[in-house]
Structures are given as structure tokens and as C-alpha cells.
Amino acid sequence: MKIKMILPALTEATSPLFRPIKYSLFPPLGLATLAAYCDQADEITLTDEHVEKLDLNDSPDLVVIQVYITSAYRAYAIADHYRRNGAYVVLGGLHVTSLPEEAAGHADTIFLGPGEDTWPEFLRDFRAGNPACRYESRVRTLAGMPRIRRDLIKRHLYLVPNSIVVSRGCPHVCDFCYKEGFFRGGKSFYTQQVDDALAEIARLPGRHLYFLDDHLFGSPLFAGALFDGMRGMGRLWQAAGTVQSVLMPKLLEKAVDCGLRSLFVGFETISTANLREQRKFQNLYRDYGAAIRRLHDHGVMVNGSFVFGMDDDDQSVFARTVEWAIENGIETATFHILTPYPGTALYERMSAQGRLLHSNWDLYDTRHSVFRAAKLTGEQLEIGYWRAYRDFYRWGSILRGAWSKPQWAGRLRHFGYATGWKKFEPLWDIVIRCKRVGAMLPLLESLLEAFGSKSNDAPSASPSQVAPPRHPVSPLPIWNGL
């Protein structure tokens, strides 16, 4: 059987003039995991439109498409094309789970939720000639999962080919997060067996890893055992965690000892009222400044995430947030406009209040205002969002952030990583177009290794840094693996 698996490009990643490096970071791990359940005799191709052109002039028997919200229209167009040409088309992913009736009009079969239980069931039914129109996940386990078909991944096209996921979901429940809707009907957080995770890590070549788990530290027992098992592997790795997990005694130390060098942290807001509004209770009354100093003291770089447009945000939020991030010496930051994704509690609340502006999914990219904020106009939100990026990554801001470190080693590491990530984007674009992204991995490893030495690089505490805080896409399960 000829099976074609496709990750359509996100709308924001399709500019013919400029290709940001972030869309060439990770291979489609979810689809490669689905491929592992297929028969050895099946002829499988995997195409990621972010890094290669999609050939529509073929005739597969089965087409498998993973759908995110800002790739939905592109995914539907591809699906319609293949159905017209006689292929059997299945759709799954976050957007399909959120809006199954919309997706069903473009597919022969749709999948709701993660696919560890439903995908093998579908394959049996399809081979028997009686596939169902809809499969909904109920059983949540990673036991017995086959080896990911990494041979289908074109490693040279990605900066981080060694992406890995060892858990599904997250133990927390935030109103703006897709997670609860995607995992509806079963457990919304579960992990691999530690030995299975370690075996998958051992199979990966090279040194660098990136854990795409929503919250790698979500189960301290699992995470601690995993980190113990990784000691001595010589890995350098990055992941995502919470402020709460960073402040947890001993767990961060275990992570650093086995190679943690960079952590994505969802600060989201410096407003306590906003944290309550979005039910991000795990951040309430946590000392953000102490978490950052703790990471820096252990030689771990911080990538902070911030969201604008919550009900407590006014026009001052952009400058206040950027200034706070610079003062605290955060190396890199990602900013977002609050976006009510279908299937989330935030979407239901905004819909009930009549605050949604439209359903043009192409604009649900966290760069556009798609709802009426309480204290900001849509124009103010979008202008403030772009200004936050511009102001945080100014040369002067990078130098100020670097200078918050008391030692020259820390200053140089900060300056090198921040400038390499944002100031040389035109160079990244050239590398992407020449399909040489993978050749840049040794440079990334060198930078991460420089962050490994424990030091006293954290800035001194100030009242603004230690006060309680005032405020996708992804840990990505099968069907959600970008």
C-alpha cells in the first residue's frame, strides 16, 4: 500500500520573501510515529511543506494529513485534491479534534485526540475494507509504542533533527491551552516508561536533543528517574518547563547534571489578575525572578514566553513586560497575542461574551487580534506586539540583558545566543533556501555547551524582580508533532 503523510505549511510560514528559522527547527515527529504502526511492506513517504515542496502529481492509496489551525485551509485544499483523484484521505490533529464537523467535510476519516489507540485500529479496519468515518481516542498509554520511523525524516533540512517526546499533555489546566480539548475523554497527561524513553534517546545520533513535551517536568518522579538515567550519556538538551518546576528542590540540578542547557518557560504575564483569569494557577505567587536566577546560576539559558491581550492588560503592558525581561537577563523571548483557539475554555468564554471578531483561521496565529480585548483595541494589540519584539531585540536591549550578568563569560554567552537567533535572520533565510540548516547544528551545540558552566551570572535581586508576577503549537502527541 502506498501511504503519503503530509504536514501542510502554517500560513505564517509560507512567505516567498523570507523564511524564519523557527519553521525549520523540528521534523514532523507525530507523523513519523504514526508511520511506525504501518506494515513493513507499505511504501511510505513523509512530506513537510515547511522545508520542501509538496508533489501533488502522485497517486497514493492513503493520504494522512496533520492539521493545525493556521494550516487548516491548506490542509483542506490538499485533502480535496487527493479525494478527487481517488485516494482515501484521513485528517487528524489539534484543529480536527476542535472542529470535527468542519474537518469531516474534507476527509473520508477523521481522528479526534491522540492516535496511539485509534490509528492501529483504523489500519486494521482499512485493510479489512471497512474503515469508520470517525475514530475518537479513549485509551491513553504509551506502553508498547513501536520505534519512530526516523528513517523517513530528512535530517539535513532541520536545525534540530533530534526532537523527542516522552510524555503526552500537561498536568495543568490553562484556559488558553488546546490541551484539555485535545485529550477530552481520557487522561490528559501520561508518560512513557523510563526505560523506553532512555532507549529512544540512546538511538539518536550526535549530542543535541530537544524535548518537545508540553511539560517535561510534569511528573517529578518520571522526570527525576529520566534525568538519572541520562547521566553519562554526554547529551546537550533543551526542553519546556514551568516556573513551579524550576523552583522545585533538586529536580533542576538533576536536569543540569545530565545536559540541560536551555529551558522554555511560560511566564505568560506579569499580572496576577491575568493568571487567575486564565487559570494558570501554577504560576500564581511564584517568584519569577528567583526562577530565572536559579536557572542562570546553573548555567541554563532562559527562553521566556509572554502573552498580550488578557483582561488586565492596558497599553503599558508591552513596555513593562519587555523591560522586566531585559532587567532579568532573559536570553530570548517569544511574544504572542492572546488567541482563543476553538476547543479551549477561552474560546467558549469569548464566544459566549460575543467578543470573537471572525473565524478566519489563517489569522489565528498569535500575531493578529481575533477578539475584542478588554482594555486594548485590535490595532493597539498588534502594534504593541511588534513593538515588543523590536524593543526586546534592539542592540541596546541585548547589551543591557547581557550586562545584567556579573561575569564576562555570562555576558558573552547571552550576547552570542540572542544575536545569533534574531539579528542574523537574513543569514538563516539563506541557509534555509540552500537546504543547509542541518550543517548549523555544530554551532548550536557549541553555544549550548558554553551555557553549561555553573556560575554566579544571575543578576542581583531588585524589588521589581522578586515581586509576585502580575500576569500554539508545541510536547506533542501523535497527530500533533510539529
N, C-alpha and C positions, 0 to 999 in steps of 0.2 A: 504494500500500500504506500502511495506517495502522500506524505504529510508535509504541509507547509505551515510553519509557525511565524507569526508576524507581530512585531511591536511597532505600531504606527507612530510617526513622529508627533510629539506635542506641538501644538500650533506655535508656541513661542520659540520653538527650536528650528523653525523652517526658513529663517531669513536667508535669502540668497547672497546677502552682502556681508554677513558677519555670523560666525558660529562660535558662541561661547563654549569654553572648555567644559562647563558643567554638564553639557549634554553628551559628552564623550567620556564620561567617567566610568560608568558601570555597565557591564553587559546585561542582557535580559535573563536574569537568573531564574525567574519564575517559569519561563517557557522552557529553559534548559532542564528544569526539574520535571516538568510535565513530560518532556521527551524521554526521560528515563523509564517511564512506565510503558512505553511502546515496545513492540516486538523487535528483536534484532534484525529481522528481515525487512522491517519498514524502512523506506527511503525518506529521511527527514532532512529538511532544510530549515534554517532559522535566520530570519532577516530582521535587523534592527534599523529602521529608517533614519535614526539619528546619525548613523555612521556609514550607511551605504544606500544605494539606490534600489528601490523595490522593482523587481521584474514581474510585470503583470501578464507576460505572454507565455505562461506555462499552464499546465493542466493537472494540478494536484487532485487527489481523491478527497482529501480532507484538509480544510484550512482552519487554523486555530489563531484567533486574534485576541490580544490582550488590550483592554480598553481603559484609559484614564479619561478624566472629564475633558481636558483640553485636546485630547486626540480622538474624541468620540465621533465627530463628523468625518474625519479622515478614516477612522476605522469602519464606519458605516458605508462609506463610499467603496472601500476595498472589499468589504463583505458583499455588497450588492453586485460588484463586478464579478466576483467569483461564483456567486449563486447563478447569475445569468449564464455563466459558462459551464454550468453543470456540476460544480464542486459542492460538497457538503461543508457548510460553514458553521463554526461554533464560536461564540463570544463569551468572554469572562473577564473578571477584574472588578475594580472598585466601582466604576461607573455602571457596569451591568448590574451589579448587586444593588446599587442605589436606585436605579430606574429600570427594572427588568422589563416593563411593558414597552418602553421606548426601544430598548435593545432588541426585544423579541421580533420586532418588525424587520430586522436586518439579518436574522440568523435562523438556521434550522434548529439549533440547540443553544440554550444559554445556561451559564453556570452561576450560581449565587454562592458567595462565600469562598473560602479556601478550597483547594481541589484535591487534597490528599486522599479523601474518601470518594469523591464524586467522579474524578477523572478516570480512575481504573474501572469504575462501574460503567461509565459511558463507553469506554473502549470495548468492554465485553459485549455490551448491548449493540454497539455499532457493527462489530464483526459478525454478530448474530443476525443483523438485519433489522433490529427493532429498537433503535435509539429513541429515548424520550425527548420531548421538547424542552424540558427544564430539569436541571439537577440542582438540589439545594443541600449544602453541606450540613451534616449533623454530628458526625463523629470527628473528634479533634484529637489526633495523635500523630506524632512523627516517628513512631516505632515502625521499623521495617521499611523505611523510605529508601528507595534504591539510590545508587550513586548518580549524582547530577551529570548530565551529558555535556560536560565541559568541552568535549571534542567538537561540539557544534559552534562554540564561541570563537570568534575571530579575535584572538587576544591582542594582536598588534594594533587594533583600532581603538583600544581603550587605555586610558591612563591607569585605571585600577582594575585590571582583569581578575585579580584575586578577591572578588567580593564574595561574601559568605553570609548565610542567615542560619542561626542555630536556635531561634525561637520564633514564635508567631505572636503578634499582637503586643499588648501592653497591659499591665495591671491597673493602670489609672484610667479615669473616665473624664475626658475634657470635652466640653460641648462642641468645639470646632473641629474635632478629630473624626475622621472616617471610621475609626476602628470599631466602635460599637455597632454601627450599621453593617459593616462587612462581616463581622463574626456573630451576627444575630443568630440565635438558635443553638448555640453551643458555647464552649469555653472561648474566652476572648484573649487568653494568654496561656501559652504552653510551650515547653522546651523539648529539645532533643535529649536523648540520653548523653551524658557527658562523654562516654567513650566513643559514641558515634560522631559527636562534634569534633573530638580530637582526631579521629581517623580522617575526617574530611579535611581538616586543617593540614594534617601530615601529607595529604595527597597533592596539596597546592605547591607549585614550584616557586622559587625565589623567596624573598624575605617578607614582602609587604602584604598586609591583609586589610580589608575594610569590612567590618561587621555592619551589615545593613539592617540589623534588628532595630525595631522601634525603640527598644529599651533593653540593651544588653545586660544591664544590671538589675532588671526587673525582678528576678528571683535571686536574692543574695546567696542562697545555698547553691544553686546551679552555677552562678557566676563565679563564686569562690572556688568551687571544685574545678571549673573550666580553667581558671587562671592558674591554679596549682598544677594542672596537667600540662599547661603551655610553657611552664618554666623550663628553660633549657632548649627550647625549640629555635631560639635566635630570631624570633619574629619581631617586626615593627608593625604596629597596627593602630587603626582609628575606629571609632565607634560613636554611638549616641548614648547619652545618659542624662539623668535628672540632677538638679541641684541637691535634692534629698540624697541620692546615691553617692554623690561626691563627698558629702559631709559624713557619710556612714563610716564609723571606725574600721580600719584595717582593709576594707574592700578595695579602695583606691590603691593602696600600697601593693596589694596582690596584683592588680592590673598593671601597674607600672613595672613591677618586677618581671613580668612576662612580655613586656614590649609596648604597652600603651603609650602613644606619643601625642595624640590629638583627640579631643572629645567635643562632639557637637552637643551643646547644652541648650535646651529650650527655656530660656528665661522668659520669653514672650512679651512681658510687660513689666514696668516698674511701678505698677499701680495695684495695691491690694484690692481695691474695689473691682478692678478688671479680673483679677484672679478668681474672686468669688463669683463674678458674673459668668465666667466660662467654666466654673467648677474645676479649676486647676489647683486643687487643694494641696497637692504635693509640694507646691511652691510657696504656699502661704507661710509667712513668718520664718522663712528660711533666709539665712544671711548670704545673700548673693556675693557680696564682697569676700566673705570668708571662703566660699566655694572656689572663687577664682584664685585667691591667694593659695589655697590648698593645692589646686592643680598646678599653678606655676611653681610652687615650692618643690613639686615632684617632677618638674621638667615636662609638664603636659601642656600643649597648646590648647587654646580655647576658641572654638567657633560658636559664637553666640547667635541665637535666633530670636528675632523680635517681630511682633505683630502690631500693626497700627489700625485704628478704627473701632476699638472697643468703646463701650458707652462712656467710660470715664476719660477718654482721650479728647483733648482740645488741640488748638493749633500749636501749643507749646510742646506737644509730646515728641515731635520729631527731633528738635534741638536738644531737649532734655535727655532723650534716650541715647542719642549719638554721643553727647558729652559724657554721659555716665559710662558708656562703653569704652571711650578713649581713656578716661581717667583710670579705669580699672585695668587697662593694658590688654584688653581682648585683642587677639591677633587678627581674627577675621570675623565678619558678621554677615548674616543674611537677614534682610528685611522683607516683610510681607504686608500686604493689605488684607485685613480680615476678610475671609471668603466663606460664605455659607454653602458648603457642599451639600448636595442632595443626600439624604440618608443620615445627616447629623442632627443633633439636638438644636444646634444653632440655626440650621436651615428651617426646621419646624417652627422655631420661635420667630424668626424673621418673617416667615410666610404668614403665620398667624397674626402678626402685627402689621402686615401689609407693607413691609419695608424692602422687599425684593424688587429690584428695578427691571430685571429681564431674565430670560433663560438662554442667553447666547453662551453656550458652554465654552466657546473659544476664548471668552473674556474672563472665565473663572480661573485665572492663572496667578492669583495673588499680586498682580501688578495693576489691576483695574478695580475700580469701585463698582460693585454689582448690587449694593444695597444702600439704604439711607442710614448713615451713621448718626449718632445722637447729637454730636457737637461739631461735626465737620461736614462740609459739602463734599460731593464726589471729586470735584476739581481740587479742593484743598488736600484731600487724601492722596490723590495721585501726584500732585506737585510735591507734597511733603515726603512721600515715599522715595521719589527720585532724588530729592534733595538730601535725604538721609544717606543714601548710597554715595552721592557725590561728596558730602561733607566727611563721612567716615573714612573714605579712601583718598582724601586730599593728601598731597605730600606732607603738608604740615601736620595733619592728624596722624598719619603713620609715624612720623618722627616723634610726636608727643606720646603716642602709645608706646613706642619703643623706649622712649626716655623714662617711662614710668618704672622700668626695670632698673634696679640699682647697679647692676653689673653689666659690663660691656658685652659679655657673651649673650646675655638675655636680650640686650638691645639689638645686636646684630641678627639674632635668630628671628626676632619679631619683624624687623625691617625686611629681611630676606624673604620670609614667607608671605607677608602682606603684599609686598610689591610684586612678587612673582605671581601671585594669584590674580591681582586686579590690574596692576599697572602695565602688564605685558600681554593683555588680552589680544591685541593685534597679532602678536607673535604666536600665541596659541592658535589663532584662526588659521595662520599659515600652516602650522604643524598639522592641524586637523585636515585641511584640504590636501595636504601631501600624504595623508594617511600614515603619519609617523608618530602618533600620540604615544604609542607603547614605548617608543625609544626614549621618552622623557621620564620613565619610571625611575631609573637610577638617580636622577636629580631629586625627585620627590623623596626617595629613600634617604638620600644624603641630608636633606633638610630635616626630615623627621628624626633621624639619628642624632642630629645636633640638639634636639629638644630633650634628649634622654637624660642629661645630667641633672641630678637634683641640685637645687641651689636656693639662694635666698633672693630670687629675682622678683618676688611678689612686691607690689607697691605697698607703702605704709598705709595703714587704715586711716580713713577720714570719716567724719560723721555721715557724709553722703554715700560712702561705700558700704557701710555696715548697717545702715537703717533697713528695716523690713521693706521688701520690694513694694512699690505702688502699682505695678501691672503684671501640597501636599503642602512623597509624594516617598523613602522613604526610607527596616525590619519587615521585610516584605514577604508575605506568604505567597504560596503558589497562586498564580493569577494576579499577583501584584508585585512583580520582582524587578522593577527598573532600578 
